[in-house]
Amino acid sequence: DITLCGRQVAGRVCDPDGLLTESALNQAQSLIDIIEKECRYYCKGEEVGYQVSLAIMGSMSPLYEPSAPSAKDRAKEFATALSDRWGVGQADCTQGVLMLVSKGDQVVYLLTAGTQRLFPHG
């Protein structure tokens, strides 16, 4: 539901707490569009682009109550849950990238699917 992401149009940027201006949200979406269009590689003989999503929030709680004790581990759990729920990337091509930014938890986490050589976990 795009309204839960603080957007009026569908896209790959989710800001449920309204931390960014509409202009900043649009700029982030434009950058994601460029990455998806210009950063290409071959998967199963077909040229594909990375699928990138951004989730930015004030805090992971109460949105998510993970079992992990550290902010980094909580961010990894939350990013993985979001990526699975949103379907970021194609399973066979492992080109999904999700950036989670939690201002209150002071954490930025980049979750990748098979692209560790380009975007290391952590």
Secondary structure as GFF3:
##gff-version 3
##sequence-region A 1 122
A	DSSP	three_ten_helix	2	5	.	.	.	ID=ss1
A	DSSP	beta_strand	13	14	.	.	.	ID=ss2
A	DSSP	alpha_helix	22	38	.	.	.	ID=ss3
A	DSSP	beta_strand	40	43	.	.	.	ID=ss4
A	DSSP	beta_strand	46	49	.	.	.	ID=ss5
A	DSSP	beta_strand	51	57	.	.	.	ID=ss6
A	DSSP	alpha_helix	71	86	.	.	.	ID=ss7
A	DSSP	beta_strand	96	102	.	.	.	ID=ss8
A	DSSP	beta_strand	107	112	.	.	.	ID=ss9
###
